[in-house]
């Protein structure tokens, strides 16, 4: 990977300890893609990560990248994480899926 800076929130850092390598790579590629487009990432954002991008970044064949991406997407879609939501004087724990929708 080039020297693109990737910044993660503490909740994402904690969940990343349990992610497989392909899942971490997909998240990092998503962050880089969002920065390249200048649009950032929101709950409504749609990001496209192509197998050719994965293959080029991680020096694997295109076929291996298809398999890796499919596996990573399926795993991430089923994962959840929790974080503290501070609102005024209250703090509550929110649960959220890493991926909202897979197309």
C-alpha positions in Angstrom: 0.0 0.0 0.0 1.2 3.5 -0.7 1.7 6.0 2.2 -2.0 6.9 2.5 -2.9 7.8 6.0 -5.8 5.8 7.5 -7.3 7.0 10.8 -9.7 4.7 12.8 -12.0 5.5 15.7 -11.3 3.6 19.0 -14.4 1.5 18.5 -13.2 0.4 15.1 -9.7 -0.3 16.5 -11.2 -2.6 19.1 -13.3 -4.5 16.6 -10.4 -4.8 14.2 -8.5 -7.1 16.6 -11.0 -9.8 15.7 -11.1 -9.2 11.9 -9.4 -11.5 9.4 -6.7 -10.0 7.2 -9.0 -9.8 4.2 -11.7 -8.0 6.2 -9.1 -5.4 7.5 -7.8 -4.9 3.9 -11.3 -4.3 2.6 -12.0 -1.7 5.3 -8.7 0.0 4.6 -9.4 0.1 0.9 -12.8 1.6 1.6 -11.3 4.3 3.7 -8.8 5.1 1.0 -11.5 5.1 -1.6 -13.7 7.5 0.4 -10.8 9.9 0.8 -9.9 9.7 -2.9 -13.5 10.7 -3.8 -13.6 13.4 -1.1 -17.1 12.2 -0.1 -16.1 10.5 3.2 -18.1 7.7 4.7 -21.6 7.9 6.1 -24.4 5.4 6.7 -25.8 6.4 3.3 -22.5 6.2 1.4 -22.0 3.7 -1.3 -18.4 2.6 -2.0 -17.2 0.4 -4.8 -14.1 -1.7 -4.3 -13.1 -3.6 -7.5 -11.3 -6.9 -7.5 -8.6 -5.3 -9.7 -8.0 -2.6 -7.0 -7.6 -5.3 -4.3 -5.3 -7.4 -6.6 -3.1 -4.4 -7.4 -2.8 -3.2 -3.8 -2.1 -6.5 -2.3 -0.2 -8.2 -5.1 -2.6 -11.1 -5.6 -4.3 -12.5 -8.7 -7.6 -11.1 -9.8 -9.2 -14.5 -9.1 -7.8 -14.6 -5.6 -9.0 -11.0 -5.0 -12.6 -12.0 -6.1 -12.5 -14.9 -3.6 -11.0 -12.7 -0.8 -13.5 -9.9 -1.3 -16.5 -12.2 -1.4 -15.4 -13.9 1.9 -14.6 -10.5 3.5 -17.9 -8.9 2.5 -19.9 -11.9 3.8 -18.0 -12.0 7.1 -18.2 -8.2 7.6 -21.9 -8.2 6.9 -22.5 -10.5 9.8 -20.3 -8.6 12.2 -21.4 -6.1 14.8 -19.7 -3.7 17.1 -20.6 -1.5 20.1 -19.7 2.0 20.9 -20.6 4.7 23.5 -22.9 7.3 22.2 -22.7 10.6 24.2 -25.8 12.7 24.0 -26.1 15.7 26.4 -25.6 14.3 29.9 -26.3 10.6 29.0 -24.2 7.9 27.6 -25.6 4.8 26.0 -24.2 1.9 24.2 -25.1 1.6 20.5 -24.8 -1.6 18.5 -24.1 -1.4 14.8 -23.3 -3.6 11.9 -20.1 -3.0 10.1 -21.9 -3.2 6.7 -25.4 -2.1 6.2 -26.0 -3.4 2.7 -24.2 -5.6 0.2 -25.0 -5.3 -3.5 
